[in-house]
């Protein structure tokens, strides 16, 4: 469909095209010097010693679990209000995801209290996800993890550039994981990144991402080695030079584009207050620096969400859901992975959440159109003030 306002869009220009052409002209397409440059630049941005580029965000979460030697018999506490890959990565290593509730309607991140309630003698790690680019309460989570001798993995797929004070997300836990899927703040089409300050974990993840080999094709090409050993049961999770080249250019735009997303988020909030003041908008006046990855809203109780989405579609505005709770998926139900405690807040929020368009190239006119389309769509279900202005006005 040709959307008037899509859910997300790319900020690609001549820089990305020229970077890809340079790689093609070089004749070296596998992981090499450009990937090294991307990793070093990303590590500087996050403020860590090591960044390891991989083929996608799911692979990065899997390698994080492998590097920490999480396995059968272990439990990892994780939110259910996240993309399924967050929990799937725990299953890949034979461990058990233990779902914890979110904090509130205003803070859709995992609850520190719910994490503490979920800890058992089998718990090995806490895997947080910075929902929408809004940081979790990492100081409290790290204190809890230290008391119980637990690892902390940050799923920072939504949060490149987000920070608490001067410390970027991804740099708080033992390992941070990023995704570069096309809808992310920084995209390489598909791609991911692991970050850590731990030298041993970094070396292990580098080895695991490339078949467990002690040297890489690029090393041998440069004459630094002529053979190799295999010391781990590794994977082919390597990224390529073309995607790394795109990543280098996208990284240069990250701060500017995050700031632009923040301006559009503030505009949304102001217009909602003026036009639909009763609409619930999570993360209002949030204390820490966000990357403003998505724009979630909570529909009024009783709204027919499917009908609302259809009316928005008729206005040419794309919407989505972030997220259907993982613990309600058929696979998880069939395999006995239901939560031990009711996730009342997760389920209540997930039933009302709708994600509306937010991206770096969104304009003021786009935001005004979306807000008025929402007002009209709610009015058609008799749940918004009759005085709400018309779409496009």
C-alpha positions in Angstrom: 0.0 0.0 0.0 1.1 3.5 -0.7 0.9 5.0 2.7 0.4 8.8 3.2 2.4 8.4 6.4 4.3 5.1 6.9 5.2 3.6 10.2 8.9 4.0 9.5 11.2 5.2 6.7 14.9 5.3 5.8 17.3 8.2 5.9 19.5 7.0 3.0 21.4 9.3 0.7 24.3 9.5 -1.7 26.7 8.7 1.3 25.4 5.2 1.7 25.4 4.6 -2.1 28.9 5.8 -2.5 30.1 3.7 0.5 28.6 0.6 -1.0 30.2 1.3 -4.4 33.6 1.7 -2.8 33.3 -1.7 -1.2 32.3 -3.3 -4.5 35.1 -1.6 -6.3 37.6 -2.8 -3.7 36.9 -6.4 -4.6 36.7 -7.5 -0.9 33.1 -8.2 0.2 33.5 -10.5 3.2 34.1 -9.2 6.7 37.3 -7.1 6.6 38.7 -3.6 7.1 35.4 -1.7 6.7 33.8 -3.9 9.3 36.7 -3.2 11.6 36.1 0.5 11.1 32.4 0.2 11.8 33.1 -1.8 15.0 35.6 0.8 16.2 33.3 3.7 15.5 30.4 2.0 17.2 32.5 1.1 20.3 33.5 4.8 20.6 29.8 5.9 20.3 28.7 3.5 23.1 31.8 4.1 25.2 33.1 0.5 25.4 36.3 -1.3 24.6 34.8 -3.8 22.2 32.1 -4.0 19.5 31.6 -7.1 17.5 29.4 -6.8 14.3 27.2 -9.7 13.4 24.6 -10.7 10.8 21.5 -9.6 12.7 20.3 -8.7 16.2 19.0 -12.2 17.0 22.4 -13.6 16.3 23.9 -11.1 18.7 21.5 -12.1 21.5 22.3 -15.8 20.9 26.1 -15.1 21.0 25.6 -13.2 24.2 24.0 -16.1 25.9 26.6 -18.5 24.5 29.5 -16.3 25.6 28.2 -16.2 29.1 27.8 -20.0 29.1 24.1 -19.9 29.8 22.6 -23.3 29.1 20.3 -26.2 30.1 19.0 -25.9 33.6 19.6 -22.1 33.7 16.9 -19.4 33.9 17.0 -16.0 32.4 14.6 -13.3 33.5 13.2 -11.4 30.5 10.2 -9.1 29.7 7.3 -10.5 27.7 6.6 -7.1 26.1 9.4 -7.3 23.5 10.1 -8.9 20.2 10.1 -12.7 20.3 13.9 -12.9 19.4 14.7 -11.6 22.9 13.3 -14.7 24.5 14.1 -17.1 21.6 17.8 -16.5 22.1 17.5 -17.9 25.6 15.8 -21.1 24.2 18.6 -21.4 21.6 21.1 -22.3 24.3 18.7 -24.6 26.1 17.9 -22.3 29.0 14.5 -21.2 30.2 13.1 -17.7 29.8 11.2 -16.5 32.9 8.9 -13.7 32.1 8.6 -10.6 34.4 6.0 -7.9 34.3 6.5 -4.3 33.1 6.5 -1.3 35.4 3.4 0.6 34.6 1.2 2.2 31.9 3.7 5.1 31.9 6.9 3.0 31.9 6.7 -0.1 29.6 10.1 -1.4 30.7 10.6 -4.5 32.8 9.8 -3.9 36.5 12.7 -4.1 39.0 10.4 -5.5 41.6 9.1 -8.2 39.2 12.6 -9.2 38.4 13.4 -9.6 42.1 10.3 -11.7 42.6 11.3 -14.0 39.7 14.8 -14.8 40.9 15.4 -18.5 41.9 18.5 -20.6 42.6 18.5 -21.4 38.9 18.6 -17.8 37.7 21.8 -17.0 35.8 21.0 -13.7 34.1 18.7 -10.8 33.6 18.0 -9.8 30.0 16.4 -6.3 29.8 15.0 -4.5 26.7 15.0 -0.8 26.6 11.5 -0.4 25.2 11.1 2.3 22.6 14.6 3.6 23.3 13.7 4.6 26.9 16.3 3.2 29.3 15.5 0.6 31.9 16.4 1.5 35.5 19.9 0.0 35.1 21.4 1.2 38.4 18.7 -0.7 40.4 18.9 -3.7 38.0 22.7 -3.9 38.4 22.5 -3.7 42.2 20.0 -6.5 42.1 22.2 -8.6 39.8 25.3 -8.0 41.9 23.5 -9.2 45.1 22.5 -12.4 43.4 25.6 -12.9 41.3 23.8 -12.6 38.0 24.8 -11.6 34.5 23.0 -8.7 32.8 22.4 -8.6 29.0 21.0 -5.5 27.5 18.8 -5.9 24.4 19.4 -2.4 23.2 17.9 -2.9 19.7 15.7 0.2 20.3 18.3 2.2 22.1 21.4 3.2 20.1 22.5 6.5 21.5 20.1 6.5 24.5 21.8 7.1 27.8 21.5 7.4 31.6 23.5 10.5 32.5 26.6 10.1 30.3 26.6 6.3 30.1 25.1 4.9 26.9 22.8 2.0 26.8 24.6 -1.2 26.0 27.5 -0.2 28.2 25.7 -1.0 31.5 25.4 -4.8 31.4 28.0 -7.4 30.9 27.0 -7.5 27.2 24.9 -5.2 25.1 23.1 -6.2 21.9 21.9 -4.0 19.0 19.9 -4.6 15.9 20.2 -2.8 12.6 16.9 -4.0 11.0 15.4 -1.6 8.4 13.0 0.0 11.0 15.8 0.8 13.5 17.4 4.2 14.2 20.6 2.9 12.5 20.1 0.3 9.8 22.3 -1.8 7.6 19.2 -3.7 6.1 20.1 -6.7 8.4 22.8 -6.6 11.0 23.6 -6.5 14.7 26.3 -5.6 17.1 27.6 -6.9 20.5 29.4 -4.6 22.9 31.3 -5.2 26.1 34.2 -4.0 28.2 35.2 -7.6 29.0 38.3 -8.7 27.0 37.6 -12.4 27.4 33.9 -12.2 26.5 34.8 -10.1 23.4 37.4 -12.7 22.2 34.9 -15.5 22.8 32.1 -13.7 20.8 34.5 -13.0 18.0 35.5 -16.6 17.8 31.9 -17.9 18.0 30.6 -15.6 15.2 33.0 -17.2 12.7 32.8 -21.0 13.0 35.0 -21.1 16.2 38.0 -20.4 14.0 41.2 -18.9 15.4 42.0 -16.8 12.3 39.7 -15.2 9.6 39.9 -15.1 5.9 40.8 -11.4 6.1 43.8 -12.3 8.4 45.0 -14.8 5.8 44.4 -12.4 2.9 46.7 -9.9 4.6 49.3 -12.6 5.2 48.9 -12.6 9.0 48.2 -16.4 9.0 48.1 -19.2 6.5 46.0 -21.8 8.5 43.6 -22.0 11.4 42.3 -24.1 14.2 38.7 -24.5 15.3 38.4 -24.1 19.1 34.6 -23.6 19.6 31.4 -24.9 18.0 30.8 -21.6 16.4 28.4 -20.2 13.8 28.5 -18.2 10.6 27.1 -15.0 12.1 29.5 -12.7 10.2 28.4 -9.4 8.7 29.7 -8.3 5.3 31.6 -5.3 4.1 28.6 -3.8 2.2 26.4 -3.7 5.3 29.3 -2.4 7.4 29.9 0.4 4.9 26.2 1.4 5.2 26.5 1.2 9.0 29.5 3.5 9.0 27.5 6.2 7.2 24.3 5.6 9.2 26.3 6.0 12.5 27.4 9.5 11.4 23.7 10.5 11.3 22.6 8.8 14.5 22.8 11.8 16.9 21.2 14.1 14.5 18.4 11.6 13.6 17.8 10.7 17.2 17.4 14.5 18.0 15.0 14.8 15.1 12.9 11.9 16.5 12.9 13.6 19.8 11.5 16.8 18.3 8.8 14.9 16.6 8.0 13.0 19.8 7.6 16.3 21.7 5.3 17.6 18.9 3.2 14.5 19.2 2.8 15.0 22.9 1.9 18.7 22.7 -0.7 18.0 20.0 -2.2 15.1 21.9 -2.5 17.3 24.9 -4.3 19.9 22.9 -6.6 17.7 20.8 -7.0 14.4 22.7 -6.0 15.1 26.3 -7.4 11.9 27.6 -5.2 9.7 25.4 -2.5 7.9 27.5 1.1 8.4 26.2 3.8 6.3 27.9 7.1 7.7 29.0 5.9 11.3 29.6 8.6 13.4 31.2 11.0 10.5 31.2 14.1 11.2 33.3 16.7 9.7 31.0 17.9 10.3 27.4 15.9 8.3 24.9 16.7 7.4 21.3 13.0 7.8 20.5 12.8 4.6 18.5 9.0 4.2 18.4 5.9 6.2 19.4 3.5 4.1 21.5 0.1 5.2 22.5 -2.5 3.5 24.7 -6.1 3.5 23.4 -8.9 4.2 25.8 -10.4 1.2 27.5 -12.9 -0.6 25.4 -11.6 0.7 22.0 -12.0 -1.7 19.2 -8.3 -1.7 18.2 -8.7 -3.6 15.0 -11.4 -1.2 13.9 -9.3 1.8 14.9 -6.4 0.4 12.8 -8.7 0.0 9.8 -9.9 3.6 10.0 -6.3 4.8 10.4 -5.4 2.7 7.3 -8.2 4.4 5.4 -6.6 7.7 6.3 -3.3 6.4 4.9 -1.6 6.1 8.2 0.3 2.9 9.0 0.2 1.6 12.6 1.5 -1.4 14.3 1.7 -3.2 17.7 4.7 -3.3 20.0 4.3 -6.1 21.1 2.0 -9.1 21.3 3.3 -10.6 24.6 5.6 -13.5 24.0 4.1 -15.6 26.8 0.8 -15.7 24.8 2.3 -17.1 21.6 1.3 -20.6 20.7 4.8 -22.0 20.7 5.5 -20.8 24.3 2.1 -22.1 25.5 2.7 -25.5 23.9 6.1 -25.8 25.5 5.1 -25.0 29.1 6.7 -21.6 29.1 3.8 -19.7 30.7 4.8 -17.1 33.3 4.9 -18.2 36.9 3.1 -15.1 38.1 0.3 -13.3 36.2 1.7 -10.5 33.9 -1.3 -8.2 34.5 0.3 -5.0 33.5 1.9 -6.5 30.4 -1.4 -7.9 29.2 -3.4 -4.8 30.0 -0.9 -2.5 28.2 -0.5 -4.9 25.2 -4.3 -5.0 24.7 -4.4 -1.2 24.3 -1.0 -0.3 22.7 -0.8 1.0 19.2 2.4 2.3 17.6 2.2 5.3 15.3 4.7 6.7 12.8 8.0 8.0 14.0 11.2 8.3 12.0 14.0 10.9 11.3 12.4 12.3 8.1 8.9 12.7 9.6 7.7 16.3 9.2 5.6 18.6 11.3 2.8 18.3 8.7 3.0 14.5 8.9 2.7 14.6 12.7 -0.3 17.0 12.6 -2.0 14.7 10.0 -1.4 11.6 12.2 -2.7 13.2 15.4 -5.9 14.4 13.6 -6.4 11.0 12.0 -6.2 9.5 15.4 -8.8 12.0 16.8 -11.1 11.2 13.9 -10.6 7.4 14.2 -11.4 7.6 17.9 -14.4 9.8 17.3 -15.8 7.2 14.9 -15.9 4.8 17.9 -17.5 7.4 20.1 -14.4 7.5 22.4 -12.9 10.9 21.6 -14.3 14.4 22.0 -16.6 15.5 19.3 -14.7 18.8 18.9 -11.6 17.0 17.7 -10.3 18.5 14.5 -10.4 16.8 11.1 -7.5 14.9 9.6 -5.3 17.1 7.4 -6.5 20.3 8.9 
